[in-house]
Amino acid sequence: MEINLISDTVTKPTPGMLDAMMTAEVGDDVFKADPTINALEEKVASLFGMDAALYFPSGTMANQAAIKLHTQPGEQLICDKYAHVYNYEGGGVSFNSGVSCKLVDGHRGMMTTQQIVEAINPPDFYHSPLSSLVCIENTTNKGGGACWDFDELERIQKVCTNHKLRYHLDGARLWNALVAKNESPQQYGDLFDSISVCLSKGLGCPVGSVLLGDKHFIEKALRVRKVLGGGMRQAGFLAAAGIYALDNHRERLAEDHQKAKEIGHGLQEKSFVKKIEPIATNIVIFEIDETHMTAELFVEKLKEQNIHIIGMGQGKLRMVTHLDYTAEMHEKHLEILKKL
């Protein structure tokens, strides 16, 4: 039995999802003539109470399109030093949009309102880049699946309004945060200028993300998606997976969160584990005490037992629970951890 905890992107479509995909009605989405993609976009926009939505092949492309639309070359966005848009999107911020990042030293990928205020460059000081956008990531990947405090997000929104900054949410794992914190998509739709949500992580779809905003923003996003090569033809087969996942896979994320917490308890009992980040959702990030063994050796020991995890650098390791990580796999995993 192979146990893959490298990411929640490793999942395969469920039988029900495959049925939905294979029976989807499709058209050419480059001409906006795919009824299933149109239905998905309408469904997600309605969930968040936002004007419009646009389907993208990846979360990275959705984020990059949003940044392109919110900024001009030479300007600067503000984000946490752990932010996905800075660390894991191939330098796209500079390549695609010609903007720089003002990195904030937040806590587990989350910034405070005051830190953001201090990061804003004076708009009349032309020697520094013009601050034009604040990017938030919820949950935070590098921060161990941490969820933002919604009150803090509201305070940041007021700062953005006062300083004429745009406000973008990288919500790749927002579905996890909504379940963990018992929040609604509408709350986030009311707050942000744009939101990207991923369908291929916790929800178990094979492909796809959705970008949300007002009607004018999404009309412009369609052109940017074309420039980035993100237009797809009969992609309704993929969009059908998204509709199925939204209807069937959201509430079950609580199971992934519970399994992650139980893995954390198992790791806590091991003398060679130095630190475990607090576990809020489906990501477990921990450090090995290298006086006992190296992180690389720990990864190898699990690999010998057919358990696969990933290193994040600086001695940190990551496990991510997901739809395909079954109860049987979980019991076996915990048993192996106990014996190590």
Salt bridges, closest charged atoms under 4 A:
GLU2 OE2 - HIS308 NE2 3.27
ASP8 OD1 - ARG173 NH2 2.79
ASP28 OD2 - ARG233 NH1 3.09
ASP29 OD1 - LYS32 NZ 3.51
ASP29 OD2 - ARG225 NH2 3.32
GLU41 OE1 - LYS32 NZ 2.93
GLU89 OE2 - HIS84 ND1 2.82
ASP105 OD1 - LYS81 NZ 2.63
GLU152 OE1 - ARG155 NH2 3.33
ASP193 OD1 - ARG166 NH2 3.77
GLU219 OE2 - LYS215 NZ 2.85
ASP247 OD1 - LYS43 NZ 2.79
ASP256 OD1 - ARG252 NH2 2.47
GLU262 OE1 - HIS330 NE2 2.65
GLU277 OE1 - ARG108 NE 3.37
GLU277 OE2 - LYS275 NZ 3.90
GLU277 OE2 - LYS316 NZ 3.88
GLU287 OE1 - LYS274 NZ 3.90
ASP289 OD2 - HIS292 ND1 3.51
GLU335 OE2 - LYS339 NZ 3.46
